[in-house]
Amino acid sequence: MKFNYYQGVVEPIKYFDVLNSQQWVNMRTDAFANANPTQFRSWALQQVLGLLRYPAATVASLGEGQLQGIVDTLKTYDWQRAAMRSGRVQNYEVSLSGGSDRNTFHWSSSYNTQDANVVGVYFKRFTSSLRLGQKLSEKLNFEQSINLSTTTQGG
């Protein structure tokens, strides 16, 4: 009989430096302003806030200072850390073999489970195999086998 087991941890390789909400709004505002040099900056800011689904009627009547006040109160989310975590890997394997000169058997099974480092992503697999052999004569062997497997994954 043989038994093997291992486990491990999966970590995100790297988190990227990304813009916060205010930096993103200012970058998009600059892009709108550069693409439309005849418009005021407040117009560009209104366009960006429209992308964030602020009602046009609400932002149209506001001055640049008031619009910037809205930008300053925007929440910033760290989506990378919200979506990623430490993952886990586990694997179990067992096998058994034996028999006599004329009859042999080999059975093995394994179970593997992985919880990925991305929230909600997982993988599970179970396999089992059974092989039976019978030596009927010096020139004739009879062997039969069955293999079963199931896999579940998500994400």
NUMAR-30161 format. One line per 2 residues: number of its first residue (from 1); their letters; for each residue x, y, z of N, C-alpha, C. Coordinates in steps of 0.02 Angstrom, whole numbers. Example, Ala and Ser with C-alpha at 12.3 -4.5 7.8 and 13.67 -1.06 7.14 Angstrom:
BEGIN
1	AS	660,-284,390,615,-225,390,660,-165,390 | 642,-112,354,684,-53,357,645,2,394 $
//
This chain:
BEGIN
1	MK	42,-59,0,0,0,0,45,62,0 | 25,111,-40,61,175,-42,12,231,-30 $
3	FN	36,282,5,-5,341,18,40,402,8 | 13,452,-25,49,514,-37,2,572,-24 $
5	YY	28,624,8,-13,683,23,32,744,18 | 5,797,-11,40,861,-8,-11,917,-6 $
7	QG	11,973,19,-31,1032,19,14,1093,8 | -16,1146,-15,21,1206,-28,-23,1267,-27 $
9	VV	8,1324,-31,-26,1388,-31,-10,1424,-97 | -61,1455,-126,-53,1493,-188,-66,1566,-171 $
11	EP	-17,1607,-184,-23,1679,-171,-26,1717,-237 | -60,1774,-239,-57,1816,-299,15,1835,-313 $
13	IK	34,1834,-376,103,1848,-394,120,1921,-378 | 77,1966,-399,92,2037,-390,28,2077,-392 $
15	YF	24,2126,-350,-29,2175,-354,-3,2234,-394 | -43,2259,-439,-22,2315,-481,-39,2381,-448 $
17	DV	4,2430,-459,-11,2498,-437,-62,2527,-486 | -120,2542,-461,-173,2570,-503,-196,2636,-475 $
19	LN	-233,2673,-515,-257,2738,-495,-314,2731,-445 | -318,2779,-398,-377,2781,-356,-432,2819,-393 $
21	SQ	-490,2826,-364,-547,2857,-399,-532,2928,-421 | -502,2968,-377,-488,3037,-393,-436,3043,-449 $
23	QW	-385,3001,-447,-334,3002,-500,-364,2982,-567 | -408,2932,-567,-439,2911,-629,-483,2967,-658 $
25	VN	-523,2999,-615,-567,3053,-639,-524,3110,-667 | -470,3128,-633,-428,3182,-658,-395,3164,-724 $
27	MR	-374,3101,-732,-344,3079,-795,-395,3082,-852 | -456,3057,-840,-508,3058,-891,-529,3130,-907 $
29	TD	-531,3172,-856,-548,3243,-867,-496,3275,-911 | -432,3262,-898,-379,3289,-940,-386,3264,-1012 $
31	AF	-404,3200,-1020,-413,3173,-1087,-470,3207,-1124 | -527,3218,-1090,-583,3253,-1121,-564,3325,-1138 $
33	AN	-529,3357,-1092,-508,3427,-1104,-459,3432,-1162 | -412,3385,-1167,-364,3386,-1222,-397,3371,-1289 $
35	AN	-448,3328,-1288,-483,3311,-1350,-531,3367,-1372 | -549,3410,-1326,-597,3465,-1340,-569,3530,-1313 $
37	PT	-516,3558,-1344,-482,3616,-1315,-524,3680,-1312 | -581,3682,-1348,-623,3742,-1346,-672,3740,-1287 $
39	QF	-675,3685,-1252,-721,3678,-1195,-685,3695,-1130 | -724,3715,-1080,-697,3728,-1014,-683,3662,-978 $
41	RS	-640,3665,-928,-624,3606,-888,-686,3579,-852 | -730,3624,-832,-791,3602,-797,-834,3559,-844 $
43	WA	-834,3574,-909,-871,3533,-957,-840,3462,-959 | -774,3458,-961,-741,3393,-962,-756,3354,-899 $
45	LQ	-757,3389,-843,-772,3356,-779,-844,3330,-778 | -889,3368,-808,-959,3346,-813,-964,3282,-856 $
47	QV	-925,3279,-909,-926,3220,-952,-902,3158,-914 | -849,3166,-875,-823,3109,-837,-872,3088,-783 $
49	LG	-902,3135,-748,-951,3116,-697,-1012,3083,-729 | -1027,3101,-792,-1080,3066,-829,-1062,2994,-841 $
51	LL	-997,2979,-853,-975,2910,-861,-986,2871,-796 | -983,2905,-740,-993,2874,-675,-1067,2873,-655 $
53	RY	-1110,2891,-703,-1183,2889,-696,-1211,2942,-650 | -1176,2997,-644,-1206,3054,-610,-1254,3086,-659 $
55	PA	-1315,3103,-637,-1365,3131,-684,-1340,3196,-715 | -1349,3201,-781,-1326,3260,-817,-1359,3323,-790 $
57	AT	-1422,3319,-772,-1457,3378,-747,-1427,3402,-681 | -1401,3356,-642,-1371,3374,-577,-1304,3408,-587 $
59	VA	-1261,3381,-628,-1193,3408,-635,-1190,3467,-682 | -1240,3476,-726,-1238,3531,-775,-1240,3600,-742 $
61	SL	-1273,3604,-686,-1281,3669,-653,-1225,3685,-603 | -1178,3640,-594,-1126,3649,-544,-1063,3680,-574 $
63	GE	-1030,3720,-533,-967,3749,-555,-909,3700,-545 | -850,3721,-568,-792,3676,-564,-775,3657,-493 $
65	GQ	-779,3704,-446,-764,3689,-376,-812,3638,-346 | -876,3646,-363,-926,3598,-338,-917,3529,-369 $
67	LQ	-900,3529,-433,-888,3465,-467,-827,3431,-436 | -775,3470,-422,-716,3441,-391,-732,3415,-321 $
69	GI	-779,3447,-287,-801,3423,-222,-832,3354,-227 | -871,3342,-280,-899,3276,-291,-843,3225,-301 $
71	VD	-794,3245,-342,-737,3200,-356,-700,3183,-291 | -690,3233,-249,-653,3222,-187,-687,3174,-139 $
73	TL	-753,3167,-146,-790,3122,-100,-801,3052,-130 | -777,3040,-190,-785,2973,-220,-748,2921,-179 $
75	KT	-780,2863,-171,-747,2808,-135,-697,2774,-181 | -645,2748,-151,-595,2710,-189,-597,2638,-163 $
77	YD	-598,2591,-210,-599,2521,-193,-535,2488,-217 | -508,2445,-178,-450,2406,-198,-477,2339,-225 $
79	WQ	-495,2339,-288,-527,2280,-318,-480,2221,-320 | -416,2233,-328,-368,2178,-330,-368,2138,-265 $
81	RA	-365,2174,-210,-363,2139,-145,-432,2112,-126 | -485,2142,-153,-552,2115,-140,-564,2050,-180 $
83	AM	-532,2045,-238,-544,1987,-282,-492,1931,-272 | -436,1947,-241,-383,1897,-234,-370,1881,-161 $
85	RS	-345,1823,-149,-332,1799,-81,-278,1745,-84 | -262,1718,-27,-218,1659,-26,-259,1598,-45 $
87	GR	-235,1561,-92,-269,1500,-113,-237,1439,-79 | -269,1382,-88,-244,1321,-56,-249,1262,-104 $
89	VQ	-199,1219,-102,-198,1159,-144,-188,1099,-97 | -227,1047,-107,-219,985,-70,-225,926,-118 $
91	NY	-184,876,-107,-186,817,-150,-176,754,-107 | -218,704,-118,-213,640,-83,-209,585,-136 $
93	EV	-165,539,-127,-159,482,-173,-149,418,-132 | -184,365,-151,-176,301,-118,-178,246,-171 $
95	SL	-137,196,-161,-137,140,-208,-123,75,-170 | -148,21,-197,-141,-44,-167,-134,-94,-225 $
97	SG	-84,-138,-219,-76,-188,-271,-52,-253,-240 | -64,-306,-275,-43,-372,-249,-71,-427,-292 $
99	GS	-71,-486,-264,-97,-543,-300,-51,-603,-292 | -58,-649,-339,-18,-711,-339,15,-718,-407 $
101	DR	43,-776,-420,74,-789,-485,23,-785,-541 | -38,-804,-527,-89,-808,-580,-139,-750,-579 $
103	NT	-150,-720,-522,-199,-665,-516,-165,-603,-487 | -178,-546,-518,-150,-483,-493,-204,-429,-491 $
105	FH	-193,-381,-449,-238,-323,-446,-197,-261,-430 | -224,-205,-453,-195,-140,-437,-253,-90,-432 $
107	WS	-258,-58,-375,-310,-7,-364,-276,57,-343 | -298,113,-372,-271,178,-352,-327,230,-355 $
109	SS	-321,279,-311,-369,334,-310,-332,398,-291 | -359,453,-314,-330,517,-295,-386,569,-289 $
111	YN	-374,617,-247,-420,673,-237,-379,736,-235 | -397,783,-278,-360,846,-283,-410,903,-276 $
113	TQ	-395,950,-232,-437,1009,-224,-394,1071,-225 | -418,1122,-261,-382,1185,-266,-431,1242,-257 $
115	DA	-418,1283,-209,-454,1347,-201,-406,1399,-226 | -421,1428,-284,-374,1473,-317,-365,1538,-277 $
117	NV	-317,1577,-298,-305,1641,-265,-353,1694,-289 | -399,1678,-333,-452,1723,-353,-516,1699,-319 $
119	VG	-549,1743,-284,-609,1725,-246,-661,1693,-292 | -688,1637,-271,-741,1604,-309,-717,1555,-362 $
121	VY	-651,1547,-370,-624,1501,-420,-599,1439,-383 | -622,1380,-404,-602,1318,-371,-601,1261,-421 $
123	FK	-567,1208,-401,-562,1148,-443,-558,1088,-396 | -597,1037,-411,-595,975,-372,-597,916,-421 $
125	RF	-555,866,-407,-554,808,-451,-544,745,-409 | -583,693,-425,-575,628,-393,-566,577,-450 $
127	TS	-517,534,-443,-507,481,-491,-496,415,-455 | -516,361,-486,-505,295,-458,-496,246,-516 $
129	SL	-452,199,-505,-437,150,-557,-428,81,-525 | -455,32,-558,-448,-38,-535,-429,-80,-596 $
131	RL	-375,-118,-588,-352,-162,-641,-344,-233,-612 | -376,-281,-645,-372,-351,-624,-341,-391,-681 $
133	GQ	-297,-436,-663,-265,-478,-714,-266,-551,-693 | -272,-593,-743,-271,-665,-730,-231,-699,-785 $
135	KL	-183,-738,-763,-141,-776,-810,-174,-844,-820 | -204,-853,-878,-239,-915,-893,-191,-970,-915 $
137	SE	-139,-951,-951,-87,-998,-972,-24,-958,-987 | 28,-993,-1008,91,-958,-1024,82,-909,-1081 $
139	KL	35,-922,-1125,25,-881,-1184,-38,-838,-1182 | -78,-845,-1130,-141,-809,-1128,-151,-776,-1060 $
141	NF	-156,-710,-1064,-171,-669,-1004,-236,-633,-1016 | -275,-627,-964,-338,-591,-967,-333,-533,-918 $
143	EQ	-346,-472,-943,-341,-413,-900,-401,-369,-912 | -427,-341,-859,-483,-295,-864,-470,-236,-817 $
145	SI	-497,-179,-837,-487,-120,-796,-548,-74,-800 | -555,-34,-749,-607,17,-747,-576,80,-719 $
147	NL	-593,136,-749,-569,201,-728,-629,246,-717 | -630,279,-660,-684,327,-644,-652,394,-628 $
149	ST	-687,446,-648,-661,513,-634,-719,562,-631 | -713,610,-587,-761,664,-584,-724,729,-570 $
151	TT	-747,781,-601,-716,847,-594,-769,899,-581 | -755,944,-536,-799,1000,-522,-756,1062,-522 $
153	QG	-778,1113,-557,-741,1176,-557,-789,1234,-560 | -767,1289,-536,-809,1349,-536,-768,1411,-542 $
155	G	-803,1463,-561,-769,1528,-567,-761,1545,-637 $
//
